[in-house]
Amino acid sequence: MKIVLLAPPNVEEYYTASLLVRGFKAVTIPAGVPSLDFPKLMQDYLKHDCCLLIGDDPNLVEIADNFELIGKPVWRSLAEVPRTAG
């Protein structure tokens, strides 16, 4: 399963590795993306299965909110993320 990791760049590596152990392929947002690009990015990221939100960056929270609006799982801590089958 692909999970969108919404986290500060300084912790992305840790969470990406932890999600891999749980059976997820983490997709991250490149650093320094201009806010004008967020609407297109959001549409691309909403195609994934779920997301993990770490932190309170308003742009990342907006993406997580959109995941919730379309009924996809949003987790706010690594402990909430289940292990995938297989």
Buried (B, 14 or more C-beta within 10 A) or exposed (E): BBBBBBBEEEEBEEBBEBBEEBBBBBBBBEEEEEEEEBEEBBEEBBEBBBBBBBEEBEEBBEBBEBBEEEEBBBBBEBEEBEEEEE
